[in-house]
């Protein structure tokens, strides 16, 4: 990788990390906090608050991605971060569950994922793109673990309002990274009118879009139930959940890094990808049949993070390598729309199903969805590695 590619990967991963930390910090504590505010005793509303930002992201990802193709990546990213700050402020001042949902909806309106990943694709060559996407995916996994550790401690010191104000500050920091650290983007070819429909008709792209929907539905659904399971079956107080999350994520990286190297250097992207989807299904059935103690839950969570991190790195890389060059932002917008729908549906579905069938029903449903995803992915064609000129250094 050139110095410019490394700089692009690290800086764009940090933008994702700062924004996702703000989103993830509520996961370990909000279901408990919600019981102290009006409307928070309804688990369906709690799940809606957790996943609400996915609804507006689903509506706006394509628009933001297409706008980044037309107006440039950086202006679109900055505008989205401004919306995220406003949503964080509303949630911080909310007095009931309904205003928290409003704030989370506005947070999601800052739908910058497509623009950020498109910028990452613009600034890297094909043969190094999975590495850069792995940086971004790993940063998401790391901040997920960090949020599991920090959130209970932060909640005890600054409360839920303080956590939401902190998310606003983190978004401001991300804006500074965009302006002063991320390398200048190369010119983007203007998309033609048929690009959007071409993307929707592309079976390979739509299989990947279904996959990211399934992955993030499963992730959000799990975390409607996991904190309560660690308390009820693991005997672990909320403030001590980091003792499970942090080792699980760190151990997952030990497995994830060699998997990415095998996929990248030995042209084994499809087998590694399908293996991660299969592992995701195994985890869900494992949680259904054997999750009656702390060690068993920790074991399955570690395997979940292995699968999640591998899939987070490989899917956007695959999309960017087969998408039409003039509509890369649009293609990633569709991809991130399905991701956002999965986040929203996971929060709502997890709360609704968990209230009716319990954690076992949630795990079983997620396992079936993962098997459907595996069946869909088996017919995919691995992307070719195209030789392209090195990006300008800077």
C-alpha positions in Angstrom: 0.0 0.0 0.0 1.2 3.5 -0.8 1.4 6.1 2.0 -1.7 7.8 0.6 -3.6 4.5 0.7 -2.6 3.9 4.3 -3.6 7.5 5.3 -6.9 7.1 3.5 -7.6 3.7 5.2 -6.7 4.9 8.7 -8.5 8.3 8.5 -11.7 6.9 6.9 -11.8 4.0 9.5 -11.5 6.7 12.2 -14.5 8.5 10.8 -16.5 5.3 10.9 -15.2 4.5 14.3 -16.1 7.9 15.8 -19.6 7.8 14.4 -20.3 4.2 15.2 -19.1 4.6 18.7 -21.8 7.2 19.2 -24.4 4.7 17.9 -23.1 1.7 19.8 -22.7 3.4 23.2 -26.4 3.1 23.8 -26.7 -0.7 23.1 -25.4 -2.1 26.5 -27.3 0.3 28.7 -30.4 1.7 26.9 -32.7 -1.3 27.5 -32.0 -0.9 31.3 -32.2 3.0 31.2 -35.5 2.9 29.3 -37.3 1.5 32.3 -36.7 4.8 34.0 -38.4 7.0 31.4 -42.0 7.3 30.2 -42.8 4.6 27.6 -39.6 2.6 28.3 -41.4 -0.4 29.7 -42.6 -1.4 26.3 -39.8 -3.7 24.8 -41.1 -3.1 21.3 -40.5 0.7 21.7 -37.1 0.0 23.2 -36.2 -2.0 20.2 -37.5 0.7 18.0 -35.3 3.3 19.7 -32.3 1.1 19.3 -32.9 0.5 15.6 -34.7 3.7 14.6 -31.6 5.3 13.0 -31.6 2.5 10.5 -35.0 3.6 9.2 -33.8 7.0 8.0 -30.5 5.6 6.9 -32.5 3.1 4.7 -34.4 6.0 3.2 -31.4 8.3 2.5 -28.4 6.0 1.8 -29.1 5.9 -1.9 -29.6 9.6 -2.1 -26.4 10.3 -0.2 -24.4 7.9 -2.3 -25.8 9.3 -5.5 -25.2 12.8 -4.2 -21.6 11.9 -3.5 -21.2 10.8 -7.2 -22.5 14.2 -8.3 -21.3 16.7 -5.7 -18.2 15.0 -4.3 -17.7 12.7 -1.3 -16.4 15.1 1.3 -19.3 17.7 1.2 -21.8 14.9 1.5 -20.0 13.3 4.4 -19.8 16.7 6.3 -23.5 17.4 5.7 -24.4 13.9 7.1 -22.3 14.5 10.2 -24.1 17.8 10.9 -27.5 15.9 10.9 -26.0 13.3 13.2 -25.0 16.1 15.7 -28.5 17.5 15.7 -30.1 14.1 16.3 -27.7 13.5 19.2 -28.7 16.8 20.8 -32.4 15.9 20.5 -31.9 12.5 22.1 -29.8 14.1 24.9 -32.7 16.4 25.8 -35.4 13.8 25.4 -37.7 13.3 28.4 -39.5 10.1 27.2 -38.9 7.2 24.8 -40.7 8.9 22.0 -38.3 11.8 21.8 -35.4 9.4 22.0 -36.8 7.7 18.9 -37.1 11.1 17.2 -33.4 11.8 18.0 -32.3 8.4 16.8 -34.2 8.9 13.5 -32.4 12.2 12.9 -29.1 10.6 13.8 -29.8 8.1 11.0 -30.5 10.9 8.6 -26.8 11.4 8.5 -26.5 8.5 6.1 -22.8 8.8 5.2 -21.8 5.1 5.0 -22.1 4.9 1.3 -20.1 8.1 0.7 -17.3 7.0 3.1 -16.9 3.6 1.6 -17.1 5.0 -1.9 -14.3 7.4 -1.0 -12.3 4.5 0.4 -12.8 2.8 -3.0 -11.7 5.9 -4.8 -8.5 6.2 -2.9 -7.3 2.6 -3.0 -6.5 0.1 -5.7 -8.4 -3.2 -6.1 -5.6 -5.4 -4.8 -5.5 -3.4 -1.5 -9.2 -2.6 -1.1 -10.1 -5.5 1.1 -7.3 -4.4 3.5 -8.8 -0.9 3.7 -12.3 -2.3 4.1 -10.8 -4.6 6.8 -9.5 -1.5 8.6 -13.0 0.0 8.5 -14.7 -3.3 9.5 -12.1 -3.8 12.3 -12.6 -0.3 13.6 -16.4 -1.0 13.8 -15.6 -4.2 15.8 -13.2 -2.3 18.1 -15.5 0.5 18.9 -18.3 -2.0 19.4 -16.1 -3.7 22.0 -15.1 -0.3 23.4 -18.7 0.8 23.7 -19.5 -2.4 25.6 -16.7 -1.6 28.1 -17.2 2.2 28.3 -21.0 2.5 28.2 -21.8 1.1 31.7 -19.0 3.3 33.2 -20.1 6.4 31.3 -23.7 5.8 32.2 -22.9 5.7 35.9 -21.0 9.0 35.6 -22.8 11.2 33.0 -26.1 9.3 32.5 -27.8 8.6 29.2 -28.1 12.3 28.4 -24.4 12.7 28.7 -23.8 9.7 26.5 -25.8 11.4 23.7 -24.0 14.7 24.1 -20.7 12.7 23.9 -21.9 11.2 20.5 -22.3 14.8 19.3 -18.8 15.7 20.3 -17.4 12.6 18.5 -19.2 13.6 15.3 -17.6 17.0 15.5 -14.2 15.3 15.8 -15.0 13.2 12.7 -15.8 16.4 10.8 -12.3 17.6 11.6 -10.8 14.4 10.3 -12.7 14.7 7.0 -11.5 18.3 6.5 -7.9 18.0 7.6 -6.8 14.4 7.5 -8.5 12.5 4.7 -6.7 12.8 1.3 -8.3 14.7 -1.5 -10.6 12.6 -3.5 -9.9 12.0 -7.3 -12.5 13.2 -9.8 -15.5 10.8 -10.0 -16.9 10.1 -13.5 -20.5 11.4 -13.9 -23.1 8.6 -13.6 -25.4 8.1 -16.5 -29.2 7.8 -16.1 -29.3 4.1 -16.5 -26.8 3.4 -13.7 -29.3 3.0 -10.9 -31.4 0.4 -12.7 -28.3 -1.4 -13.9 -27.4 -1.8 -10.2 -30.8 -3.2 -9.3 -30.6 -5.6 -12.2 -27.2 -6.9 -11.2 -27.7 -10.3 -9.5 -24.3 -10.3 -7.9 -24.8 -6.9 -6.3 -28.2 -7.8 -5.0 -27.0 -11.0 -3.4 -24.4 -8.9 -1.5 -27.2 -6.4 -0.6 -29.3 -9.2 0.8 -26.3 -10.4 2.8 -25.6 -7.1 4.5 -29.3 -6.8 5.3 -29.2 -10.2 7.0 -25.9 -9.5 8.8 -27.1 -6.3 10.5 -30.6 -7.6 11.2 -29.0 -10.4 13.1 -26.5 -8.1 14.9 -29.1 -5.7 16.1 -31.6 -8.4 17.0 -28.9 -10.2 19.1 -28.2 -7.0 21.1 -31.8 -6.5 22.1 -31.4 -9.8 24.0 -27.7 -10.4 24.8 -27.3 -7.9 27.7 -30.3 -9.5 29.5 -28.9 -13.0 28.8 -25.6 -12.1 30.4 -27.4 -10.9 33.5 -29.9 -13.8 33.7 -27.9 -16.8 32.5 -24.3 -15.5 33.0 -24.8 -14.0 36.4 -22.9 -10.9 35.3 -23.9 -7.4 36.4 -24.3 -4.8 33.7 -21.2 -2.9 34.7 -19.1 -6.1 34.2 -20.3 -7.0 30.7 -17.0 -5.7 29.3 -15.3 -8.7 30.8 -17.1 -10.8 28.1 -17.2 -8.3 25.2 -13.6 -7.1 25.2 -11.9 -10.6 25.2 -14.4 -11.8 22.6 -13.6 -9.0 20.2 -9.8 -9.2 20.7 -9.8 -13.0 20.2 -11.9 -12.6 17.1 -9.3 -10.4 15.5 -6.7 -13.2 16.0 -8.8 -15.3 13.6 -10.1 -12.6 11.4 -6.7 -11.2 10.3 -5.4 -14.6 8.8 -8.8 -15.1 7.2 -8.5 -11.7 5.4 -4.9 -12.5 4.4 -6.0 -15.8 2.9 -8.9 -14.1 1.0 -6.7 -11.3 -0.3 -3.4 -13.0 -1.2 -4.6 -16.4 -2.3 -7.7 -15.4 -4.2 -10.0 -17.3 -1.7 -12.5 -14.5 -1.1 -15.6 -16.6 -1.8 -14.7 -19.6 0.4 -13.7 -17.3 3.3 -16.9 -15.3 2.8 -19.2 -18.4 2.7 -17.3 -19.9 5.7 -18.1 -16.7 7.7 -21.8 -16.9 6.8 -21.9 -20.6 7.9 -20.2 -19.7 11.2 -22.8 -17.0 11.7 -25.5 -19.6 11.4 -23.7 -22.0 13.7 -23.5 -19.3 16.4 -27.2 -18.7 16.3 -28.1 -22.3 16.7 -25.4 -22.6 19.4 -27.1 -19.8 21.3 -30.4 -21.6 21.0 -29.2 -25.1 22.1 -26.4 -24.1 24.5 -26.3 -20.7 26.2 -27.1 -21.5 29.8 -23.9 -20.2 31.4 -21.4 -17.4 31.2 -18.7 -19.5 29.4 -21.0 -20.8 26.7 -22.4 -17.3 26.0 -18.8 -15.9 25.8 -17.8 -18.7 23.5 -20.6 -18.0 21.0 -20.1 -14.2 21.1 -16.4 -14.7 20.2 -17.4 -16.8 17.2 -20.0 -14.2 16.3 -17.4 -11.4 16.3 -15.1 -13.6 14.0 -17.9 -14.0 11.5 -19.1 -10.4 11.8 -15.6 -8.8 11.3 -14.8 -11.0 8.3 -18.1 -10.2 6.6 -17.8 -6.5 7.4 -14.4 -6.4 5.6 -15.2 -8.5 2.6 -18.7 -7.4 1.6 -18.0 -3.7 0.8 -14.8 -4.6 -0.9 -16.6 -7.1 -3.1 -19.3 -4.5 -3.9 -16.8 -1.8 -4.8 -14.9 -4.2 -7.2 -17.9 -5.2 -9.3 -19.9 -2.0 -9.2 -19.9 0.3 -12.3 -17.1 2.9 -11.8 -19.3 5.8 -12.6 -22.0 4.7 -10.1 -19.9 3.3 -7.3 -21.4 5.7 -4.7 -24.9 4.8 -5.9 -24.1 1.0 -5.7 -22.8 1.5 -2.2 -25.8 3.6 -1.4 -28.1 0.7 -2.3 -25.8 -1.6 -0.3 -25.9 0.6 2.8 -29.7 1.1 2.4 -30.1 -2.6 2.9 -27.7 -2.5 5.8 -29.8 0.2 7.4 -33.0 -1.6 6.8 -31.4 -4.6 8.5 -30.4 -2.4 11.5 -33.9 -1.0 11.8 -35.7 -4.3 11.3 -33.3 -6.0 13.7 -34.2 -3.6 16.6 -37.9 -3.8 15.9 -38.0 -7.5 15.1 -35.8 -8.4 18.1 -37.9 -6.5 20.5 -41.2 -7.9 19.1 -40.1 -11.5 18.8 -38.2 -11.4 22.1 -41.3 -10.2 24.0 -43.3 -13.1 22.6 -40.9 -16.0 22.2 -37.9 -15.1 24.4 -34.2 -15.2 23.5 -34.5 -18.8 22.2 -37.0 -17.8 19.5 -34.8 -14.9 18.5 -31.7 -17.1 18.1 -33.6 -19.7 16.1 -35.0 -17.1 13.7 -31.6 -15.6 13.2 -30.1 -19.0 12.5 -32.7 -19.7 9.8 -32.0 -16.3 8.2 -28.3 -17.0 8.2 -28.9 -20.4 6.4 -31.0 -18.6 3.8 -28.1 -16.2 3.3 -25.7 -19.0 2.8 -27.9 -20.6 0.2 -28.0 -17.3 -1.7 -24.3 -16.7 -1.5 -23.2 -20.1 -2.8 -24.1 -19.1 -6.4 -22.0 -15.9 -6.3 -19.0 -15.4 -8.7 -15.8 -14.2 -7.0 -14.8 -10.7 -8.2 -11.9 -10.3 -10.6 -8.8 -8.3 -9.5 -8.4 -5.4 -11.9 -5.0 -3.8 -12.4 -5.4 -0.1 -12.1 -3.0 2.8 -11.8 -1.7 3.8 -8.3 -3.6 6.7 -6.8 -1.9 10.0 -6.4 0.2 10.4 -3.3 -0.9 12.9 -0.8 
